[in-house]
């Protein structure tokens, strides 16, 4: 009998293209993934991974096992859902992916409440960029994702996934004291921002793409001097007078001295969603988690 955990490890390597990426997705070390695949090779008497330069490639036999693993993992999930549904209460393991500001500003309270009300539920969370989390749900790497999109960058909707809106997250301009745009003589609009030097998320992120498309639509080409993923670092750079930033309210925390907050008109808004696989919609843990997320995200 093939070991399901070892098949899951091989499936992750095939999905993500490397042992390291598979380890990150499953929450293990690369050594642990390599050991699982090596054990599977011994069990099957078959070479499953071949060295290709600095990486690895799956053999034909491994690709066959990966296809079988997809079916077996799906069946195992269905069995787990059926058992939990039979109990009528959340149980088992629930893995949640969340983008950084939601992981900081929303999930701690949500997970603490669920853990207190359902101690038999094993809760796990991983922080991941929103453009990656939907794919993780679709591949079965996590059960539920808290993600977001913008009006110009809609959330992808792969077949087989369900989603529900959780609310909206308004973003404000953060400016260093003394900056010309801090003068509150009139509302701050997007056309005012062309001469500003920006602190922004790195290229490839949803927020970076939104900033470029939005300001270009207003006839402005943003001068991005600092590409920073962590919001607290962005705030520190603004406080030091090095640029301006557009930051969401969720998980932002208290602003330090030297930073002036001004609303932008019209206000930029991120739309928040919970996303899960449609076949898990009956699972009590999913139903409970989505309801608690809705309540926590209400203004």
N, C-alpha and C positions, 0 to 999 in steps of 0.2 A: 504494500500500500504506500503510495507516494505521500510524503509529508506536506501538508497544506502550507505550513509556514515557509518551507523551503521553496515551494512553488511560487508563493507570494514574492519572495525575494528575487527569484529569477524573473518573474513577471515585471517587477519594478525596474530591474536592470534593462529589460527589453523596452519598457515604456520610456524610460528617462535617458537611455543611451550610455550610461556609465554606472559603475559601482558606487562612486561618490554621490552622484545625483539620486540614485536609488536609496542610499542610506539616509540622505537628507529628507527625502519624501516620506520614508517609513519611520523616521525618528530613531535610527540605529547608527552605529559606527560603520564605516566602510569595512573594517575587519570582520564585523559580525555578518554583514551581507556576504562577503567573500567566503566565510566559513559555511554559511547556509548553502551557497551554490556548490561549494566543494563537496559537502555531504550528499547533495543531490546527485552530483556526478558519480560518487562512489555507489550510491544506491542503484543508479540506473546503468552503471558501467559505461557511461557515455560522456564524451567531451562536450561541454555546453558553452564554454567561453573560449575564444581565441584571441590572442594578443594582436592588436592592430595599431602599430606605432606606440603612442603613449596610452591608448585606450584599449577597449575590448569590443569584440563583436560576437553576436550569438551565432552558433552553428545551426545547421538545418534542423538537427534534433532538438535544439533549444527552442527554436521558433515553433516547432510542433507542440512542445510542452507548454509554451506560453499561451498558445491558442486553447489548449486543454485547461490551463490554469484559469483563464478568463471564465470559462464555463463553470469550473468547480468553485471559484470564489463567488460567483453570482449565486450558485445554489446554496453555498454556505451562508451567504448573507440572507437569502430568503428563509432559510431554516431559522436563523437567529431572529429575524423579524417575526416569524410565525410563533416562536416560543414566547417572545416578549409580548406579542399581541394576546396570546393565550393567558398570560399572567395578568394582563390588563393594567400594567404599571411600567414605568421606565425601568430598564435593567440592562445589564451588559455594559459594553463600552460605547461611548459616544465621543467621536473625534470632531473637533470644530476648528476650522481655519478662519482667521480674521486678519484684516489689514491693520497696520500698526496703530493708528489712532483709535480704532474700534477695540483692539486688543487692550489698549490702555484705558480708554474712557467709557467703554460699555461692557466688555466681557467679564471683568472681575466681579462686579455685582451680580450679573446674570448667572455666572457659574457658581458663585457662592450660594445663591438662592436655590438653584437646582440641586446642588450637593446637599444642602441642609434638608430639603424636602424629599430627596430620593437618594439616601445614602448607599443604596445598592447599585447605583449607577456610577460607573467608572468614567470620569470626565477627563478628556485630554484636549489640549489646545495647541495649535501651531500658528505662529505669526507669518503671514505671507502676503506679498503684493496682490492687490485685487485682481489684476489681469491674469494671475496664475491660479487663483483659488477655484474658479469655476471649472477649469480643467481637472483639478484635483478631485472635485466632487464627481465629475463625469467618469473618471478612471477608478473611482472607488477608494481613493487614498484617504479621504476624509468623508465623514457622514454629512456634514453641514458646513456651509461657508457663510460668513458675514462679509459682504462685499459692497461695492458702490460703483456708480458711474456718473458721468456728467451729461448735460444735454447734447454736447457735440461728440461724446464718446460713449455710445450706448453699450450696455452690458450684453455680451454674447449669450445666446440661448441655445446651447447644444441640445439635440434631441434626447428626450428621456429625463430632462431635468425639470423641476418645479421651482418656482420662486414666489416670494411674497414681499411687497414693499414694507419696510420698517419705519420709514419717515425720511426726513430731509436734514441735511447738515449744512448750515449756512457758513460761508467763508467771509473773512474780513481782511482788509489791508492792514499790515503791520509796517509802521514807518519809524525811523529813528527820530528822536527829538531834534527839532530845528529843520527838518526836511521841508522843502517848499509845499509839499502836498499835505502837511499837517494843518495848514491854515483852514479853519472851518468856515470860510466865507460863503461856500456853496457846496452842494453835494459833489462827492467825488465820483467821476464817471470814467469809463474805460479809455476814452479818448485822451484823458489827462496823463496816462501812464507811459507814453512813448519815450520820454526822456529819463525814466527811472532805471536804475541798475538793480537787477533782480537776484534774489536768492530763491532757488527753485529746486524741485526734485530732479534727479538725474534723467537724462534722455532715455526714452523707452517706458517711462512711468506714465500712468494715466494723467496725473496732475501736470506733468511737463507738457504732454500733448495738448491738454486743455488750454494751458496758458498760451502756447504758440497759436493755436487755431483761433482762440477768442480774441486775442489782441490783434492778430493779423486781420481778422474780420472787421475790426474797428480802425483799420488803417495804420496800426502800430507794429513795429518790429521790436520785440523785447530784447534788451541787452542783458543776457543772463551771465553774470560773473561768477556765480557760486552754485555748483550742483551738489546738493546735500539731501540725503534721504531722511535723516532724523529731524523731526520738527523742532526739538529743543535746541539743536545746533543752529537751525535756521533763525530761531528767535535770538540766540546769542550773537549771531552775525549782524542782525538788524540792530540790536542794542549797541553794538560796537560802531554803528554808523556806516556799515559797508554796503548796505543795500536795503531794498524793500522786499516784502514777501506777502503772499496771499495764503492764509492759513485757515483751516476749518475750525469750528468751535469744539467739535467732539475731541476730547482728550487733550485739549490745548493747555489747560492748566493756567496758573496765575502768571501774568506777564511781568517781567522785571522792570525796574526803573530804566528809563531811556528808550522805551518802546511806546509808541502812540498807536492806538487802534482807531481806524476809521472805517465805517461801512462803505461799501462800493455800491453804486446805483447803475443798473439793477444788481441786486445781490447775487453773487455766484452761489449755486446750490449743488451739493452732491446728493444723489438719491441713494438711500441705503436699502439693501435687500438681504434676505435670507434665501439661500439656495440649497436644494437637496435633490437626491434622485427620486424620481416619481415612484419607483417601486417600493421606496421606504416610507411613503406617505402615511401608511397605516401604523407605522412604528410609534408606540407611545412616547419614546424618548424624543423623537423628532417633533411630534405634536406639542409636547410640553416645552421643549427648548424654543420653538418658534413663537409660542404664545408668550413666554417670559421675555423674549427679545422684543416683541411688539410692545409690551408694557413698558419695558425699560427705555425704549427709544422714543416714546411719546414725549412731546415737549411739555 
